[in-house]
C-alpha cells in the first residue's frame, strides 16, 4: 500500500524550473547566447513564474556550468512575492553548521518560503561510492536538524564530529525547518529519504514503474514510523492541439546529432548513476516517435543526463495525465520546458488555472501561525 503524507489534500504543489546551470535553448543540442545561464535570464524566468502563480521553483546545482545556487536564491529572494524557492544543496560543499546558518538566514529573508533539494552526488574532483555519499548526506541532514531544533549540535559520525551551541541559526519555519526534497534510486538513497526527508522526487517513468517506486518508498518510510510526500520532475510541452504539441517536440530535436546528445548526457557528474540508467532504459521501451505511454515522450532524454521525458499534448490531455499522477498520490510537480520562459507562460495559460495548487510548507504547518499566509494560500488557486 502506498502511504502519502498529504494524500488528504486536493491538488498539488505546481513548480517550475530556473535554468541557472545552463541548458535553456530552443533546439536541444544547441546553446544560443541569449539562453545561456545569466542573472538576467534566470531571474526573469523565476519572477515570471511567481507572477503567474506557480507555487515553487527549483534552483539546481552544478559545478561545471552556470551560477551558484545559494547566491542566486539569496539575491532574487527579496524580489519574490508568493513563490517558494527550492534551493539545491550539494551535501559536503559547505561545513554543516555554516550551511545550517546560511539556510536559516535565507529562510528568514523569504519568511518561510524556502525549501531544500538534498543532492548527494560526488563533489567536483572527488570520487566516493554511492553508500559513502549517502552516508555523508545523512550526517549533514542530522546536523542541520540538530542546528534547527536543538540548543546544541552534538554529533559524531564518520565524516563530522561537531559540538557547538546552535544560536542564532534557528530558521523561520517551525516544526523542523525547511522541507527537504530528495531524489535518488539506489538502496542507500531510498533509505536516507525514508528516514530523514519530506518529499521523494522521481524522474518520469511509466505509471506502473512510478507506482513501484512509491510503494517501495512507503514501505521504507514506514519502517522509520514516517510517511513522505511524492513529487515528479518532468518536462512539459503543451499546445492548443495534440498535433501542435507533437510537432513542437519534433522541432525541438530537429538539430540534435547523436554524438552531440551523447556528449551532453555523459558530461554530468551523475551521468553513471542508477537513476540516469533508468531513464535510458525507458527510452529503449519507447515507440518509433519516442512515446513510452500516452502523452509521455522520451525524446528529451537524448540530450539530457537526468530527467529525460516530457508530457506532450493538448490542455485536456495534460490535465488528465496530471490528474492520474495526483490520483496515485503525487503531491508535487516540478515542470520545465524549452525555452523555459515561453513554456512557463504556455503552461500557465493552458493548464495551471485548471489545477488546484498549494504550498507544501504551509499545508504541513511549517509556517509560524502568527505569520500571514501568502495571498495565494489565503485564497487557494482553483
DOBA-657013 format. One record per residue (C-alpha): residue number from 0; x, y, z. Coordinates in pm, whole numbers. Layout:
BEGIN
   resi        x        y        z
    NUM        X        Y        Z
...
This chain:
BEGIN
   resi        x        y        z
      0        0        0        0
      1      124      347      -92
      2      105      584      205
      3      128      956      125
      4      166     1220      394
      5      -56     1470      209
      6     -297     1230       35
      7     -587     1411      205
      8     -501     1731       20
      9     -679     1809     -306
     10     -449     1932     -582
     11      -72     1966     -580
     12      226     2194     -543
     13      298     2302     -902
     14      654     2424     -954
     15      870     2550    -1239
     16     1247     2540    -1303
     17     1510     2816    -1303
     18     1789     2725    -1553
     19     2079     2868    -1352
     20     2303     2578    -1468
     21     2266     2643    -1841
     22     2058     2409    -2056
     23     1798     2659    -2176
     24     1750     2650    -2552
     25     1503     2639    -2840
     26     1681     2345    -3010
     27     1826     2065    -2798
     28     2198     2025    -2860
     29     2247     2397    -2923
     30     2327     2672    -2672
     31     2241     3014    -2818
     32     2397     3304    -2630
     33     2059     3454    -2537
     34     1972     3140    -2338
     35     2300     3085    -2155
     36     2280     3099    -1778
     37     2279     3459    -1661
     38     2128     3653    -1376
     39     1902     3839    -1619
     40     1763     3528    -1791
     41     1720     3304    -1486
     42     1575     3572    -1259
     43     1325     3675    -1528
     44     1201     3316    -1551
     45     1173     3287    -1173
     46      990     3616    -1125
     47      758     3537    -1415
     48      670     3204    -1253
     49      597     3395     -932
     50      362     3636    -1110
     51      185     3354    -1295
     52      100     3161     -979
     53      349     2874     -962
     54      395     2767     -601
     55      765     2668     -601
     56     1066     2678     -832
     57     1370     2452     -844
     58     1708     2627     -845
     59     1952     2345     -935
     60     2321     2299     -857
     61     2615     2225    -1086
     62     2985     2288    -1061
     63     3064     2272    -1434
     64     2824     2537    -1564
     65     2610     2827    -1458
     66     2562     3020    -1135
     67     2598     2937     -767
     68     2264     2824     -625
     69     2262     2983     -279
     70     2399     3314     -406
     71     2134     3327     -679
     72     1850     3237     -442
     73     1960     3494     -185
     74     1980     3767     -448
     75     1640     3700     -604
     76     1453     3629     -280
     77     1362     3989     -186
     78     1202     4040     -529
     79      963     3745     -496
     80      607     3773     -368
     81      440     3434     -325
     82      654     3162     -476
     83      863     2921     -268
     84     1225     2864     -369
     85     1361     2508     -387
     86     1737     2552     -345
     87     1957     2254     -436
     88     2223     2185     -172
     89     2512     1955     -260
     90     2596     1787       69
     91     2960     1824      172
     92     3034     2150      -12
     93     2975     2370      296
     94     3063     2289      657
     95     2727     2176      804
     96     2699     2430     1090
     97     2764     2713      843
     98     2519     2556      598
     99     2257     2546      874
    100     2314     2916      943
    101     2305     3004      572
    102     1977     2818      518
    103     1820     2967      832
    104     1920     3318      723
    105     1769     3265      379
    106     1454     3119      533
    107     1406     3443      729
    108     1462     3652      416
    109     1188     3451      243
    110      959     3444      551
    111      937     3066      534
    112      915     3028      156
    113     1237     2824      138
    114     1256     2455       55
    115     1572     2248       13
    116     1665     1988     -250
    117     1921     1750     -100
    118     2189     1645     -353
    119     2430     1358     -282
    120     2636     1337     -599
    121     3015     1347     -599
    122     3180     1681     -537
    123     3397     1811     -823
    124     3735     1640     -819
    125     3627     1367     -575
    126     3505     1012     -614
    127     3303      836     -346
    128     3095      522     -381
    129     2718      554     -353
    130     2689      431        6
    131     2960      673      123
    132     2800      970      -49
    133     2464      899      110
    134     2624      846      450
    135     2782     1191      420
    136     2442     1336      327
    137     2279     1160      621
    138     2529     1320      857
    139     2477     1664      703
    140     2099     1633      741
    141     2124     1516     1102
    142     2348     1812     1185
    143     2110     2053     1010
    144     1817     1919     1210
    145     2007     1948     1537
    146     2104     2304     1450
    147     1744     2398     1366
    148     1563     2226     1652
    149     1800     2191     1948
    150     2013     2415     2165
    151     2331     2232     2075
    152     2486     2040     1788
    153     2631     1729     1944
    154     2723     1494     1663
    155     2988     1233     1600
    156     2992     1039     1274
    157     3215      908     1002
    158     3259     1244      830
    159     3182     1502     1100
    160     3245     1539     1472
    161     3087     1860     1600
    162     2987     2004     1937
    163     2855     2362     1916
    164     2576     2582     2052
    165     2313     2644     1786
    166     2212     3006     1847
    167     2139     3201     1631
    168     2074     2955     1347
    169     1705     2876     1405
    170     1508     2902     1079
    171     1187     3098     1026
    172      993     2777      965
    173      889     2576     1267
    174      844     2202     1327
    175     1178     2106     1180
    176     1278     2385      944
    177     1252     2390      563
    178     1109     2085      389
    179     1372     1852      243
    180     1314     1727     -112
    181     1522     1433     -228
    182     1575     1231     -545
    183     1770      905     -552
    184     1719      546     -661
    185     1995      339     -502
    186     1906      144     -185
    187     2121      378       26
    188     1948      684     -121
    189     1599      545      -72
    190     1683      463      289
    191     1815      815      350
    192     1496      973      216
    193     1277      733      410
    194     1448      826      737
    195     1501     1199      701
    196     1339     1372      401
    197      990     1506      333
    198      933     1481      -44
    199     1063     1198     -263
    200     1126     1335     -612
    201     1108     1096     -906
    202     1202     1135    -1270
    203      941     1042    -1532
    204      880      674    -1597
    205      580      465    -1694
    206      298      484    -1442
    207      348      126    -1324
    208      719      194    -1260
    209      635      511    -1065
    210      388      317     -852
    211      658       61     -776
    212      892      337     -661
    213      622      492     -443
    214      529      158     -286
    215      892       82     -208
    216      949      424      -52
    217      628      397      151
    218      743       66      298
    219     1090      202      377
    220      946      512      544
    221      702      304      747
    222      997      116      894
    223     1105      452     1042
    224      745      525     1151
    225      724      801      891
    226      534      893      577
    227      665     1107      291
    228      512     1304        7
    229      590     1227     -355
    230      700     1459     -634
    231      758     1424    -1008
    232     1019     1618    -1206
    233      915     1617    -1574
    234      936     1841    -1881
    235      628     1992    -2041
    236      512     2063    -2397
    237      151     2184    -2409
    238      -21     2342    -2711
    239     -379     2407    -2820
    240     -384     2079    -3015
    241     -202     1748    -2977
    242      -73     1784    -3332
    243       91     2117    -3247
    244      248     1974    -2932
    245      390     1671    -3114
    246      518     1890    -3396
    247      698     2113    -3147
    248      856     1808    -2981
    249      999     1703    -3315
    250     1114     2059    -3390
    251     1295     2069    -3056
    252     1502     1764    -3160
    253     1547     1860    -3525
    254     1907     1988    -3492
    255     2040     1728    -3247
    256     2314     1497    -3370
    257     2350     1165    -3187
    258     2716     1231    -3100
    259     2629     1570    -2953
    260     2349     1420    -2746
    261     2583     1154    -2608
    262     2840     1422    -2517
    263     2578     1622    -2327
    264     2448     1317    -2142
    265     2791     1198    -2033
    266     2943     1524    -1908
    267     2729     1548    -1592
    268     2865     1432    -1257
    269     2570     1193    -1218
    270     2589     1052    -1572
    271     2660      697    -1447
    272     2402      693    -1168
    273     2130      432    -1138
    274     1861      696    -1190
    275     2016      801    -1522
    276     2034      437    -1632
    277     1660      402    -1564
    278     1592      698    -1795
    279     1797      525    -2064
    280     1603      201    -2017
    281     1276      392    -2055
    282     1389      537    -2389
    283     1458      183    -2507
    284     1093       90    -2449
    285      951      384    -2646
    286      784      363    -2987
    287      930      500    -3309
    288      821      855    -3220
    289      968      832    -2869
    290      644      782    -2672
    291      664      521    -2396
    292      297      560    -2293
    293       15      802    -2369
    294      150     1160    -2379
    295      487     1069    -2222
    296      765     1144    -2471
    297     1124     1031    -2410
    298     1300     1227    -2685
    299     1437     1490    -2446
    300     1649     1220    -2281
    301     1861     1202    -2594
    302     2020     1532    -2487
    303     1998     1520    -2106
    304     2166     1303    -1844
    305     1886     1337    -1589
    306     1513     1398    -1626
    307     1459     1268    -1978
    308     1090     1282    -2071
    309      813     1531    -2130
    310      437     1531    -2104
    311      324     1624    -2455
    312      -32     1707    -2555
    313     -321     1948    -2560
    314     -455     2105    -2238
    315     -717     1835    -2179
    316     -461     1556    -2225
    317     -210     1723    -1994
    318     -468     1784    -1721
    319     -586     1422    -1748
    320     -229     1295    -1720
    321     -156     1513    -1417
    322     -480     1404    -1252
    323     -375     1040    -1294
    324      -50     1120    -1115
    325     -235     1302     -837
    326     -474     1006     -800
    327     -164      789     -749
    328      -60     1016     -462
    329      183     1262     -622
    330      151     1600     -450
    331      439     1797     -600
    332      532     1862     -964
    333      844     2033    -1097
    334      798     2124    -1463
    335     1026     2278    -1721
    336     1027     2332    -2096
    337     1223     2478    -2384
    338     1270     2766    -2392
    339     1188     2784    -2022
    340     1026     3128    -2020
    341      795     3061    -2314
    342      689     2717    -2193
    343      634     2856    -1842
    344      386     3104    -1989
    345      213     2844    -2208
    346      158     2603    -1921
    347       24     2888    -1706
    348     -213     2983    -1987
    349     -347     2640    -2077
    350     -319     2421    -1765
    351     -234     2600    -1439
    352     -578     2763    -1389
    353     -736     2415    -1409
    354     -536     2271    -1117
    355     -589     2345     -750
    356     -245     2432     -613
    357      -97     2483     -268
    358      229     2544      -84
    359      350     2231       94
    360      531     2420      377
    361      207     2599      460
    362       -6     2285      435
    363      236     2089      655
    364      240     2354      927
    365      596     2480      884
    366      500     2849      868
    367      451     3009     1214
    368       82     3056     1291
    369      142     3423     1364
    370      272     3476     1009
    371       14     3583      750
    372      -50     3334      470
    373       54     3435      123
    374     -228     3580      -89
    375     -242     3265     -298
    376     -262     3044       10
    377     -532     3258      169
    378     -749     3208     -139
    379     -641     2873     -281
    380     -585     2872     -657
    381     -856     2666     -829
